Amino acid sequence: MAQRHPEEYDGLLTGAPAFNWDRFIPAELWGQVVMKDEVGAPIAPAKLNAVTNAAVAACAGIPAMALAPVMRFSPIRAYARTNPPR
């Protein structure tokens, strides 16, 4: 209503923004749905630990400076690099 007749309002007090709950809630569950369909069940803790240990071992020989950009990622700095001030 306020968008159609802005001259009728001095200001707006709004609570929560409109949200696509019918898409948001299923999206939250999508990972579990795919895991159930593809694997049949959640990943067993033993398998998850094995994968984690393998990933850590794979990075063991890489110097810390090479991993620094991965460990200290900043979305703000990335945005600033791609969108310099005018």
N, C-alpha and C positions, 0 to 999 in steps of 0.2 A: 504494500500500500504506500509506504513512504517513498518508494522508487517512482511510483506513478504520480504522486502529489507531494513533492518535497517542500513546496511552499506552505503546506499545512503543518509542518513540524519545525520546532525550534531545535530539536536534537533527538537522538535515539539512545535508549538504554537497551543494550543487547546482552543476552546471556551467552549460551553456547551457539557457535555457528552451525549453520545447516550442514549436515554430513550425510554421505551416502552409506548409511549403516548396512543396507542390504548388500553392499559390495565389500565394505570394510571387514565385517565379521567373518564372512567366508574366506577372505584373503588372509586373515590371521590363522586360520586353520589349514590353509592350503598345503603347507609343508607336511603336516601330519597325514593329510589325505593322500598325498603323493607317496609318502613313505609306506603307508599301509598298502596302497595299490602296487607299488614297485617292489618293495622288499617283503611285505607281508606282516611286518611288525616293526616297532621301534628298534633302532640299532642297539645291540647288546652292549652293556658297559665294557666288556672285555674287548670287543671289536673297536669301540670308540677310543679306548685307551691305546690300542695297538696303532691305530691311524694317527693319533696325536703324537705318540712316541716316534713314529716313522717321520712325521713332518718336522719334528724338532731335530731329529738326527740328520735329516736332509739339509737343514740350515746350519748344522754344527760347524762345517768347514768354511762358511761364508764369513768374512770379516764383519765386525759390528758396524763399521761405517757404511758398508754396502746395504745393510738392513735398516739403517737409520731412517731413510725416507719412508719405509713401510711402517716402522714403529711409531713415528711421530707425524703422521698425516694430519694436516690441518685443513679442513674444508674452507676456512676463511682465507688462508694463504693461497690455496689453489684457486679460489675465486678471484683473489686480487691479482694473481699472475695472468689469468685469462681475461680479466676485465680491468685493465689499467685505468686510473683516473684520467679524465679528459681535461 
